[in-house]
Amino acid sequence: MPLLNTLFYWLRAPGWRGNLVALLAGGLSTLALSPFGIWPLGLLSVGLLYQGLKQPTGAQAALRGWLWGLGLFASGVSWVYISIHTHGSASPGLAGLLTACFVAGLALIIALMAWLWAGWLRPSADIWISCVGFAALWVAQEVFRGWFLTGFPWLYHGYSYTDTWLAGWAPIGGVWLVGFTSVFTACLLSELFLWRHRRPAAVGVALLLAIWLGGKALTGVEWTNPTGSPLSVALIQADIAQSRKWDPDHINQTLTLYRDLSVAQGPVDLIVWPETAVPVLQSQARAFTDGMAARLAKQGTALITGIPVDTYKDGELHIYNAITVAGEEGQQYLKHKLVPFGEYVPLQDLLRGLIAFFDLPMSSFSRGPSDQPPLEAAGYRLAPLICYEAVYPDFAARMAAQSELLITISNDSWFGHSIGPLQHLQMARMRAIESDRWMIRSTNNGVTALIDNRGRISQRIAQFEQAVLRGQVQPRTGLTPYLRWRNWPLALVVMACLIACVVKRRRTGGRHHSTGAAG
C-alpha cells in the first residue's frame, strides 16, 4: 500500500500539505451538522485532524489545530457577518474584518487543544489510550469553549449525530457524551495499523459495535413517563422584520397583529409569543398584556410571551430580556445567558459610540439571576430558555430537571437566510433528547416547532412567513441520568483518560507517535 503510506506521511508530517488538509477537514465538520446532516463527514473530519497531530511538535500542532478550527468556524458561524453588517449597520469591510477576528479567535481554542495534545498528552505507540485520550481532550475543549468569556457552545461535534444511533447516549451524558463516542469512533477508524491485524481489529470492531448498537438500544429506553393529558398549544410566528421591530411607528401594528392572530385561535391551553414579541417595556405594556391575558383566560387559555422587563434596583434602572406568563404575578423568567454585543456590550464605556454595531437597540440588558424557578402555566412547570440559552447543555439541564416541559422563545432574525437558524434548531432538538421532554419552540420568523421527547420534530412551520403552529405537547415527569447527575460521571471519565495519557507518555516518551508508515 505504498500510495496510502505516502498519503499518511503527508498527512502526519509537519508542513503545508498536512496543514491544508486540516483546513479543509475543519470545513467538513460543518457539513456534518444541520442543515446538511452528512454525519460521516464529521468522523472523517476528526479522523484527519487526529492523524494530522501524530508527529508535529507542540507549536506545529497548534498551527494545524488552528487551521482546522478556522475551517470549522469560517464555514459554520460566518453568518455573524449578517448580524454585524445587515442589522449592525457596519460596512462590508468592517463587518468582514470583525467576522474574521471572531472566527480566528474561536480557532485558537482548537489550537490550544492541539498544542496540549502534542506537547503534553499524546502517548507513544498505544493506539487505545491515544484514541480514548483524544476523545477526552475533545470533550474538555468543548466544555472550556462553552465557559470561557461567557462561552460560545456552538458547533459541538455531538450535534452531528442527533439523527443517528449515537443520540441514544444523550440522556446518559448529554451532547458531550455523544461527542466523546463519535470522536473515539473517528480516531479508531483512522488507525490503519489496528485494522491490518486480526486480533486488534476484532477488539476494535467489538468496541464500535458496543458503542453504536448500545446507542441504538438506548434510544428505546423510556427515561421519563407521561403525566396528565396532552396540552393544546398555538405558537404565533409574526415574522416581524428586524428593522421594524423596535421602530416606535410600528409598535401598535405589531401588538395588533399578535392580538388578532391569538384571538383567532379559539380555545387552546397555551398561546406562545416569541422573544421580545412585545417591543415595549413591561411597565408601559402591562395594560395590553394583562388585557390580553384576561381575554384569553375566559376561554381557558394561558398566554406566554417574551417582553423586556424593567425594574429599579438601588435607584438604577435595569432592563431584562424576559419571558412571562401574562397576567400572573411573579410568573416570569429573566434571561441569564446574554449574547455579547447583541444584548450587552463588553467594555461598553470604551466601545459605545465607536460604530453602530456597538449601539444596537436593546443591547443594554441586565443579566438575570442564575437560579430561577420554572414558569407555571396550564397546571405544569415549564423550563424557560430564551434564544441563546438553549445551546448551553448544562444550564438547560438544570432548568429541565425542575419541569415537565421545555419552552424556548427566540428571535433568529439576526441570522438572516443563513444556516444559523437550522443549527439552532438542531441544538434545541438535542436538549429535548437529553431531558426526554417535549419542547415548545416559538420564534419570530423560524424555525417555530414542536419537538417530542426523542428530539423528533412533531410539527413545524416554514421560515420567513407569518403563520400559526397549532398542535399538542405531552408533559413528562422523571429524570434522565443526565438530568440527575449532569456531567459529573463524564467528567471523571475524561479526567481518568487524560491522566492515563500523561502516565503513558511519561513512561514511554511521546514526542512522536507512529507505528509503521501508516499506523
Stockholm file with secondary structure:
# STOCKHOLM 1.0

chainA/1-519         MPLLNTLFYWLRAPGWRGNLVALLAGGLSTLALSPFGIWPLGLLSVGLLYQGLKQPTGAQAALRGWLWGLGLFASGVSWVYISIHTHGSASPGLAGLLTACFVAGLALIIALMAWLWAGWLRPSADIWISCVGFAALWVAQEVFRGWFLTGFPWLYHGYSYTDTWLAGWAPIGGVWLVGFTSVFTACLLSELFLWRHRRPAAVGVALLLAIWLGGKALTGVEWTNPTGSPLSVALIQADIAQSRKWDPDHINQTLTLYRDLSVAQGPVDLIVWPETAVPVLQSQARAFTDGMAARLAKQGTALITGIPVDTYKDGELHIYNAITVAGEEGQQYLKHKLVPFGEYVPLQDLLRGLIAFFDLPMSSFSRGPSDQPPLEAAGYRLAPLICYEAVYPDFAARMAAQSELLITISNDSWFGHSIGPLQHLQMARMRAIESDRWMIRSTNNGVTALIDNRGRISQRIAQFEQAVLRGQVQPRTGLTPYLRWRNWPLALVVMACLIACVVKRRRTGGRHHSTGAAG
#=GR chainA/1-519 SS CHHHHHHHHHHHSSSHHHHHHHHHHHHHHHHHSTTTCCTHHHHHHHHHHHHHTSSCCHHHHHHHHHHHHHHHHHHHSTTHHHIIIIITCCCHHHHHHHHHHHHHHHHHHHHHHHHHIIIIICCSSCHHHHHHHHHHHHHHHHHHHTTGGGCCCCSCGGGGGTTSGGGGGHHHHHHHHHHHHHHHHHHHHHCHHHHTSHHHHHHHHHHHHHHHHHHHHHTTCCCSEECSCCEEEEEEECCCCHHHHTCGGGHHHHHHHHHHHHHTTCSCSEEECCTTCSCSCHHHHHHHHHHHHHHHHTTTCEEEEEEEEEEEETTEEEEEEEEEETTCTTCEEECCSCCBTTTBCTTHHHHTTTSGGGGCTTCCCCCCCSSCCCEEETTEEEEEEEGGGGGCHHHHHHHHTTCSEEEEEECGGGGTTSSHHHHHHHHHHHHHHHHTCCEEEEESSSCCEEECTTSCEEEECCTTSCEEEEEEECCEESCCHHHHHTTHHHHHHHHHHHHHHHHHHHHHCCSCCCSSTTC
#=GC SS_cons         CHHHHHHHHHHHSSSHHHHHHHHHHHHHHHHHSTTTCCTHHHHHHHHHHHHHTSSCCHHHHHHHHHHHHHHHHHHHSTTHHHIIIIITCCCHHHHHHHHHHHHHHHHHHHHHHHHHIIIIICCSSCHHHHHHHHHHHHHHHHHHHTTGGGCCCCSCGGGGGTTSGGGGGHHHHHHHHHHHHHHHHHHHHHCHHHHTSHHHHHHHHHHHHHHHHHHHHHTTCCCSEECSCCEEEEEEECCCCHHHHTCGGGHHHHHHHHHHHHHTTCSCSEEECCTTCSCSCHHHHHHHHHHHHHHHHTTTCEEEEEEEEEEEETTEEEEEEEEEETTCTTCEEECCSCCBTTTBCTTHHHHTTTSGGGGCTTCCCCCCCSSCCCEEETTEEEEEEEGGGGGCHHHHHHHHTTCSEEEEEECGGGGTTSSHHHHHHHHHHHHHHHHTCCEEEEESSSCCEEECTTSCEEEECCTTSCEEEEEEECCEESCCHHHHHTTHHHHHHHHHHHHHHHHHHHHHCCSCCCSSTTC
//
